[in-house]
Amino acid sequence: MHNEYDIPFVVTLHMKNTYAVLRVHVIKIEGQPYVLLQLEPLMN
């Protein structure tokens, strides 16, 4: 498999009246897996 694929995992966190979205991306490039973490706060 030489194709790049993205598997997003979206987790919503609730902390002190603040919502945050955690995205976990697993990308495989040339047989090597890479894990990318994105934390995005949601403003009310």
N, C-alpha and C positions, 0 to 999 in steps of 0.2 A: 504493500500500500504506500504509494508515494503522494497520495492526496492529503491536504491539510484539512482537518476537521475540528470543529469547535463544539464542545459540549458545555453549555452554560448551566450552572446551578445557581438559582436565585433564592437567596434566603433573606427574609425580612426580619430585622432586629428591632425590638422595641425597648428603648432605654430612656428613662426619665422624660417621658412625653416627646421623645425624639425618635423618628423612624429612620432606620438606615437599611440600605439594600446592599447585601453582599453577593457579588457575582463571582463564581469560580469557573474559570475557563480552562479546559484541558485541550491543548493543541498538540498534535503529533506531527513533527516535521522530520522527514527522512529517518523515521524509526525512533527518533528521540522525543519523548513526551515532555511538554512544557506546561506548567501550571501557572496561570495568571490570576491574581486576586484583585478585584475592584471593589472598593467600599465607597458607596455614594450615599451621603446623608440626604434625607428628604425634608425640605423645609415646609412647615405647616403655614 
